[in-house]
Amino acid sequence: MKTVIQRVKKASVSINNELYSEINQGILVLFGVEKGDTLEQAEFLADKIVNLRIFEDENEKMNLSLLDIKGEILVVSQFTLAADCKKGKRPSFDNAAKPDIAIPMYEKFVEFLKNYNIPVKTGQFGAVMEVGLINEGPVTFILSK
């Protein structure tokens, strides 16, 4: 399971040129499920993300979490995070979980986040999405479990 998280001033997802969802200050999560991933890993990452101290306090130090700032979160499924680019010129997606596994894992991850009583928005699994964001910092982290 791999995630890319970005601290954002705002982020949005559009599908077919129509706004699907958007958030203000918070975290954009790109979420990829790999073969063999577990619900325990999804729960661990949800907890890590909402509690990770990546927002600045009054002294401009990264000392506040999403929970501390009462921020929002936008989760976008991205199977390409499971890509292997070591060989050749074309990525291999052999390690990406199939939709029958990935969709329930994605939905459960979103549910774990909602358990923290924060606003959670999503993209649409499997859709071609346009993701827009204003990355604050920029601050970007890669988390995997």
URSUL-V585135 format. One record per helix or strand of 3 or more residues. SS is the DSSP state (helix for helix, strand for strand). FROM is the first residue (numbers start at 0). TO is the last residue. If there is no record, write none. Layout:
SS/FROM/TO
SS/FROM/TO
//
This chain:
strand/1/14
strand/17/22
strand/25/31
helix/38/50
strand/61/63
helix/65/68
strand/71/76
helix/78/81
helix/98/113
strand/119/121
strand/129/143
//
